[in-house]
Amino acid sequence: MPEPILGVIIDESLPPAGRRRLERQLQWLRSGGAGRAVVCLAAPAPALRRQLDGSRVGLPLGFRIEEEPLGSAGAVRALGPASLPEDIVVLSGGYLPKEGLRRLLSFHESHSALATLAVHRCAHEPACQPVVLGAGEAVLDLPARPLVGRYPLGLSPAWILRRPLLKGVPEKGPTDLVRDVFPAALRRGSPLAGCLVEDGA
């Protein structure tokens, strides 16, 4: 049997009313086939942990509180790469794609890339993290600065990672997937793929 898919929600600025938002994300993960989920928070949230019961959405749920800022890649690394399944679905902040997880997983399974990155068409280019795609939906570049008129695609904070990608994450200190890990993978020639989605909330 294939390993169950792990969903990881990283939220460093969860508002007091964040329970409903998290429940929507958990329901999105469960309906797409995730077998369990972990919520990574930057500060203790005892009320939220009492209110948010994984059984309400039918998904085994764990919490991890960061004692110091780890960044998106560091938060996933801290879960212990050796214990992680082959595929890890990561949602950053309160983002939720309008497409279902099954579509992203189908795309991911049809490519041999180390990660599938959700991308969307930018309505306001200066606010986007630009993405350059090539043949076969391969990610060619993640430019550090938006160049108006050149990059109509932007990165959405929803990604599916293959476990080997985490080998490049340092064991200590904060590390970000977008600023550090994805660009480093491209420099090494490791393939990343971009899946076009309708931008969500």
C-alpha positions in Angstrom: 0.0 0.0 0.0 1.2 3.5 -0.7 2.2 5.7 2.3 -0.5 8.1 3.5 -0.1 11.6 2.4 0.9 14.1 5.1 -0.6 17.6 5.1 1.4 20.3 6.8 -0.2 23.7 7.6 2.4 26.4 8.5 0.9 29.5 10.1 3.0 32.0 12.0 0.4 34.7 12.4 -2.8 32.7 13.2 -5.5 35.1 14.3 -7.7 34.3 17.4 -10.5 33.4 15.0 -8.3 31.0 13.1 -10.1 27.8 13.9 -12.6 28.0 11.1 -9.8 28.8 8.6 -7.8 25.8 9.8 -10.9 23.6 9.6 -11.4 24.5 6.0 -7.8 23.7 5.2 -8.1 20.4 7.0 -11.3 19.5 5.2 -9.5 20.4 1.9 -6.6 18.0 2.8 -8.9 15.2 3.9 -11.2 15.4 0.8 -8.1 15.2 -1.4 -6.8 12.0 0.2 -4.4 13.2 2.9 -4.1 10.6 5.7 -3.0 12.9 8.5 -2.0 16.5 9.2 0.3 18.7 11.3 -0.3 22.3 12.1 2.9 24.3 12.8 2.5 27.4 14.9 4.9 30.1 16.0 3.4 30.4 19.5 1.3 28.3 21.8 -2.4 28.3 21.1 -4.0 26.3 23.9 -7.5 27.5 23.1 -7.2 26.7 19.5 -5.8 23.2 20.3 -8.8 22.6 22.5 -11.3 23.8 19.9 -9.8 22.1 16.9 -10.4 18.4 17.0 -9.2 16.4 14.1 -12.1 14.0 14.4 -14.4 16.8 13.3 -12.9 16.6 9.9 -12.0 13.0 9.9 -8.2 13.6 9.9 -5.7 12.6 12.5 -4.2 15.9 13.7 -1.0 17.0 15.4 0.4 20.3 16.5 4.0 21.6 16.6 4.9 24.8 18.3 8.1 26.5 17.2 10.3 27.7 20.1 12.2 29.9 17.6 11.3 30.9 14.0 12.2 28.1 11.6 10.8 29.3 8.3 8.6 27.2 6.0 11.3 24.7 5.2 12.6 24.5 8.7 9.1 23.8 10.0 8.8 20.8 7.7 12.4 19.6 8.5 11.7 19.8 12.2 9.0 17.1 11.8 11.9 14.6 11.2 12.5 13.8 7.5 13.2 10.1 8.2 9.6 9.7 9.5 7.9 11.6 6.7 6.1 10.0 3.9 7.3 10.3 0.3 4.8 13.1 -0.5 4.2 16.1 1.8 1.5 18.7 1.0 2.3 22.1 2.5 -0.1 25.0 2.9 1.4 28.3 4.1 -0.6 30.8 6.0 -4.3 30.8 5.4 -4.1 29.9 1.7 -6.5 27.4 0.2 -6.5 26.7 -3.6 -9.8 26.7 -5.3 -8.9 23.5 -7.0 -9.1 20.3 -5.0 -6.0 18.5 -3.7 -6.7 15.5 -6.0 -5.9 17.6 -9.1 -2.6 18.8 -7.6 -1.7 15.2 -6.7 -2.6 13.9 -10.1 -0.3 16.6 -11.7 2.4 15.7 -9.1 2.2 12.0 -9.9 2.5 12.7 -13.6 5.8 14.5 -13.2 9.2 13.3 -11.7 9.9 16.7 -10.1 11.1 17.0 -6.5 8.3 19.4 -5.9 5.0 20.6 -7.5 4.4 24.3 -7.0 1.0 25.8 -7.4 1.1 28.8 -9.6 -1.6 31.3 -10.6 -2.0 34.2 -13.1 -1.1 37.5 -11.4 -3.7 40.2 -11.3 -1.3 42.6 -9.7 2.3 41.7 -10.8 4.2 43.7 -8.2 2.5 41.7 -5.4 3.5 38.3 -6.9 6.5 36.1 -6.4 7.1 35.6 -10.2 7.5 32.1 -11.6 9.0 31.3 -15.1 7.8 28.0 -16.6 9.2 26.2 -19.5 8.3 23.1 -21.5 6.5 20.4 -19.7 5.5 22.8 -16.9 9.1 22.8 -15.6 10.0 25.7 -13.3 12.9 27.5 -14.9 13.3 30.4 -12.4 11.9 32.1 -9.4 13.2 35.7 -9.9 13.9 37.6 -6.7 12.2 40.7 -8.0 9.1 41.1 -10.0 9.7 42.6 -13.4 6.5 44.3 -14.6 5.1 43.0 -17.8 7.4 40.0 -18.0 6.1 37.3 -15.7 2.3 36.8 -15.7 2.6 33.8 -13.4 3.0 34.0 -9.6 3.7 31.4 -6.9 0.8 30.3 -4.7 1.7 29.1 -1.2 0.6 25.5 -1.8 3.3 22.9 -2.6 3.7 19.1 -2.8 7.2 18.1 -1.8 9.0 14.8 -2.3 10.9 13.8 0.7 14.4 13.9 -1.0 14.0 17.6 -1.4 14.4 18.0 2.3 18.0 16.7 2.2 19.1 20.2 1.1 17.5 21.8 4.2 20.1 22.8 6.9 19.6 21.1 10.2 19.8 24.4 12.2 18.5 27.9 11.7 15.5 29.3 9.8 15.1 28.2 6.2 12.5 29.2 3.7 11.1 27.1 0.9 10.6 30.0 -1.5 13.7 32.0 -0.8 16.2 29.2 -0.1 15.2 25.6 -0.9 13.4 26.0 -4.3 16.1 28.3 -5.8 18.9 26.0 -4.5 17.2 23.0 -6.1 17.0 24.8 -9.4 20.7 25.8 -9.2 21.6 22.1 -8.7 19.5 21.2 -11.7 16.9 19.4 -9.6 13.5 19.5 -11.4 10.5 21.4 -10.0 7.1 21.6 -11.7 4.5 24.3 -11.8 0.8 23.5 -11.8 -1.5 26.3 -12.9 -4.4 26.8 -10.5 -7.1 29.4 -10.0 -5.9 31.5 -7.1 -7.6 30.8 -3.9 -8.1 32.6 -0.5 
